[in-house]
Amino acid sequence: DHLGQVKINSVPRPAGAGLVVMRILRVEPGDATVLRQCHEVAEAARVADDPFGPPESARVLRTFLAEGWEGNPCETWAAAGEQGEAIAGWCWLELPDKENLDNAVLMIVARPDAWGSGLERALLRHAAQRARASGRSMLTPACRAGTLASRFFRSAGATPGLTEVRRVLDLRKAQPGQFTALRETAAAAAAGYS
């Protein structure tokens, strides 16, 4: 689920209740320790938000954080406590360089217990500043529907945009012989093809 665009100037400011002290640091592709922690955060978020979704390897995540899926310039920023605590969340910002030059795509990923701590707002503000510095006027959050990220982005003013659907087939519920019959039907239909 991709939530609709949010005007960068409308990113909420902190309410002032409680001070959250954290470091936001640039994630470098060669920093194995930080990348391992980002992967641990992503896996904790996946288990909570998408337990039936496939796990993503650390190698795939490292490539995605550095290059995205489309080869656009990307930045990844991680949030950790000021005293050197482990990373509790990170944001990924894609800055298209050929079209949609006013737009930046944003993902925020955090441990389930970190949502509501102020971490997500700090990452959103940081991403908005980075997008603004790159000449962008709009953020397009990317997240799954019904997740903590989705609820957060809605509270920040995002509205639903493009919706993706993933269908899941539970193979345990297939009748005995069903796949054999399907294979035979497909083989008969494919006769003569190379």
Contacts in CASP RR format, 6 or more apart in sequence:
PFRMAT RR
TARGET T0000
AUTHOR 0000-0000-0000
METHOD contacts of the structure
MODEL  1
DHLGQVKINSVPRPAGAGLVVMRILRVEPGDATVLRQCHEVAEAARVADD
PFGPPESARVLRTFLAEGWEGNPCETWAAAGEQGEAIAGWCWLELPDKEN
LDNAVLMIVARPDAWGSGLERALLRHAAQRARASGRSMLTPACRAGTLAS
RFFRSAGATPGLTEVRRVLDLRKAQPGQFTALRETAAAAAAGYS
1 143 0 8 1.000
1 144 0 8 1.000
1 145 0 8 1.000
1 146 0 8 1.000
1 150 0 8 1.000
1 160 0 8 1.000
1 161 0 8 1.000
1 162 0 8 1.000
1 163 0 8 1.000
1 164 0 8 1.000
2 140 0 8 1.000
2 141 0 8 1.000
2 142 0 8 1.000
2 143 0 8 1.000
2 161 0 8 1.000
2 162 0 8 1.000
2 163 0 8 1.000
2 164 0 8 1.000
3 140 0 8 1.000
3 141 0 8 1.000
3 142 0 8 1.000
3 143 0 8 1.000
3 150 0 8 1.000
3 153 0 8 1.000
3 154 0 8 1.000
3 158 0 8 1.000
3 159 0 8 1.000
3 160 0 8 1.000
3 161 0 8 1.000
4 140 0 8 1.000
4 141 0 8 1.000
4 158 0 8 1.000
4 159 0 8 1.000
4 160 0 8 1.000
4 161 0 8 1.000
4 162 0 8 1.000
5 103 0 8 1.000
5 138 0 8 1.000
5 139 0 8 1.000
5 140 0 8 1.000
5 158 0 8 1.000
6 138 0 8 1.000
6 139 0 8 1.000
6 140 0 8 1.000
6 141 0 8 1.000
6 153 0 8 1.000
6 156 0 8 1.000
6 157 0 8 1.000
6 158 0 8 1.000
7 137 0 8 1.000
7 138 0 8 1.000
8 128 0 8 1.000
8 131 0 8 1.000
8 132 0 8 1.000
8 136 0 8 1.000
8 137 0 8 1.000
8 138 0 8 1.000
8 139 0 8 1.000
9 137 0 8 1.000
10 157 0 8 1.000
11 124 0 8 1.000
11 125 0 8 1.000
11 128 0 8 1.000
11 139 0 8 1.000
11 156 0 8 1.000
12 121 0 8 1.000
12 124 0 8 1.000
12 155 0 8 1.000
12 156 0 8 1.000
13 125 0 8 1.000
14 20 0 8 1.000
14 118 0 8 1.000
14 121 0 8 1.000
20 117 0 8 1.000
20 118 0 8 1.000
20 119 0 8 1.000
20 122 0 8 1.000
21 81 0 8 1.000
21 82 0 8 1.000
22 79 0 8 1.000
22 80 0 8 1.000
22 81 0 8 1.000
22 82 0 8 1.000
22 88 0 8 1.000
22 119 0 8 1.000
22 122 0 8 1.000
23 79 0 8 1.000
23 80 0 8 1.000
23 81 0 8 1.000
23 82 0 8 1.000
23 84 0 8 1.000
24 77 0 8 1.000
24 78 0 8 1.000
24 79 0 8 1.000
24 122 0 8 1.000
24 123 0 8 1.000
24 126 0 8 1.000
25 34 0 8 1.000
25 77 0 8 1.000
25 78 0 8 1.000
25 80 0 8 1.000
26 75 0 8 1.000
26 76 0 8 1.000
26 77 0 8 1.000
27 34 0 8 1.000
27 35 0 8 1.000
27 38 0 8 1.000
27 65 0 8 1.000
27 76 0 8 1.000
27 77 0 8 1.000
27 78 0 8 1.000
27 90 0 8 1.000
28 34 0 8 1.000
29 35 0 8 1.000
29 62 0 8 1.000
29 65 0 8 1.000
29 66 0 8 1.000
34 78 0 8 1.000
34 87 0 8 1.000
35 58 0 8 1.000
35 61 0 8 1.000
35 62 0 8 1.000
35 65 0 8 1.000
36 58 0 8 1.000
37 78 0 8 1.000
37 80 0 8 1.000
37 86 0 8 1.000
37 87 0 8 1.000
38 61 0 8 1.000
38 65 0 8 1.000
38 76 0 8 1.000
38 78 0 8 1.000
38 87 0 8 1.000
38 89 0 8 1.000
38 90 0 8 1.000
38 109 0 8 1.000
39 56 0 8 1.000
39 58 0 8 1.000
39 61 0 8 1.000
39 62 0 8 1.000
40 86 0 8 1.000
40 87 0 8 1.000
41 87 0 8 1.000
41 88 0 8 1.000
41 89 0 8 1.000
41 90 0 8 1.000
41 109 0 8 1.000
41 110 0 8 1.000
41 111 0 8 1.000
42 56 0 8 1.000
42 61 0 8 1.000
42 109 0 8 1.000
43 55 0 8 1.000
43 56 0 8 1.000
44 111 0 8 1.000
44 112 0 8 1.000
45 109 0 8 1.000
45 110 0 8 1.000
45 111 0 8 1.000
45 112 0 8 1.000
46 53 0 8 1.000
46 55 0 8 1.000
46 56 0 8 1.000
48 112 0 8 1.000
48 148 0 8 1.000
49 112 0 8 1.000
49 144 0 8 1.000
49 146 0 8 1.000
49 147 0 8 1.000
49 148 0 8 1.000
49 149 0 8 1.000
50 144 0 8 1.000
50 147 0 8 1.000
52 168 0 8 1.000
56 64 0 8 1.000
64 92 0 8 1.000
65 74 0 8 1.000
65 76 0 8 1.000
65 92 0 8 1.000
66 74 0 8 1.000
66 76 0 8 1.000
67 74 0 8 1.000
68 74 0 8 1.000
68 92 0 8 1.000
68 94 0 8 1.000
70 94 0 8 1.000
70 96 0 8 1.000
72 94 0 8 1.000
72 95 0 8 1.000
72 96 0 8 1.000
72 97 0 8 1.000
72 98 0 8 1.000
73 94 0 8 1.000
73 95 0 8 1.000
73 97 0 8 1.000
74 92 0 8 1.000
74 93 0 8 1.000
74 94 0 8 1.000
74 95 0 8 1.000
75 92 0 8 1.000
75 93 0 8 1.000
75 95 0 8 1.000
75 130 0 8 1.000
76 90 0 8 1.000
76 91 0 8 1.000
76 92 0 8 1.000
76 93 0 8 1.000
77 90 0 8 1.000
77 91 0 8 1.000
77 93 0 8 1.000
77 123 0 8 1.000
77 126 0 8 1.000
77 127 0 8 1.000
77 130 0 8 1.000
78 87 0 8 1.000
78 89 0 8 1.000
78 90 0 8 1.000
79 87 0 8 1.000
79 88 0 8 1.000
79 89 0 8 1.000
79 90 0 8 1.000
79 110 0 8 1.000
79 119 0 8 1.000
79 122 0 8 1.000
79 123 0 8 1.000
80 86 0 8 1.000
80 87 0 8 1.000
80 88 0 8 1.000
81 88 0 8 1.000
88 110 0 8 1.000
88 111 0 8 1.000
88 114 0 8 1.000
88 117 0 8 1.000
88 119 0 8 1.000
89 108 0 8 1.000
89 109 0 8 1.000
89 110 0 8 1.000
89 111 0 8 1.000
89 114 0 8 1.000
89 119 0 8 1.000
89 123 0 8 1.000
90 108 0 8 1.000
90 109 0 8 1.000
90 110 0 8 1.000
90 123 0 8 1.000
91 106 0 8 1.000
91 107 0 8 1.000
91 108 0 8 1.000
91 109 0 8 1.000
91 123 0 8 1.000
91 124 0 8 1.000
91 126 0 8 1.000
91 127 0 8 1.000
92 106 0 8 1.000
92 107 0 8 1.000
92 109 0 8 1.000
93 104 0 8 1.000
93 105 0 8 1.000
93 106 0 8 1.000
93 127 0 8 1.000
93 130 0 8 1.000
93 131 0 8 1.000
94 104 0 8 1.000
94 105 0 8 1.000
94 106 0 8 1.000
95 104 0 8 1.000
95 131 0 8 1.000
95 134 0 8 1.000
95 136 0 8 1.000
96 103 0 8 1.000
96 104 0 8 1.000
96 105 0 8 1.000
101 135 0 8 1.000
101 136 0 8 1.000
102 135 0 8 1.000
102 136 0 8 1.000
102 137 0 8 1.000
102 138 0 8 1.000
103 136 0 8 1.000
103 138 0 8 1.000
103 139 0 8 1.000
103 140 0 8 1.000
104 127 0 8 1.000
104 130 0 8 1.000
104 131 0 8 1.000
104 134 0 8 1.000
104 136 0 8 1.000
104 138 0 8 1.000
104 139 0 8 1.000
104 140 0 8 1.000
105 139 0 8 1.000
105 140 0 8 1.000
105 141 0 8 1.000
105 142 0 8 1.000
106 124 0 8 1.000
106 127 0 8 1.000
106 131 0 8 1.000
106 139 0 8 1.000
106 140 0 8 1.000
106 141 0 8 1.000
106 142 0 8 1.000
107 141 0 8 1.000
107 142 0 8 1.000
107 143 0 8 1.000
107 149 0 8 1.000
108 120 0 8 1.000
108 123 0 8 1.000
108 124 0 8 1.000
108 127 0 8 1.000
108 141 0 8 1.000
108 143 0 8 1.000
108 149 0 8 1.000
108 152 0 8 1.000
108 153 0 8 1.000
109 149 0 8 1.000
110 119 0 8 1.000
110 120 0 8 1.000
110 123 0 8 1.000
110 148 0 8 1.000
110 149 0 8 1.000
112 148 0 8 1.000
114 120 0 8 1.000
115 148 0 8 1.000
115 152 0 8 1.000
120 149 0 8 1.000
120 152 0 8 1.000
121 156 0 8 1.000
124 152 0 8 1.000
124 156 0 8 1.000
127 139 0 8 1.000
128 139 0 8 1.000
131 139 0 8 1.000
141 149 0 8 1.000
141 153 0 8 1.000
141 158 0 8 1.000
143 149 0 8 1.000
143 150 0 8 1.000
143 153 0 8 1.000
144 150 0 8 1.000
145 160 0 8 1.000
145 163 0 8 1.000
END
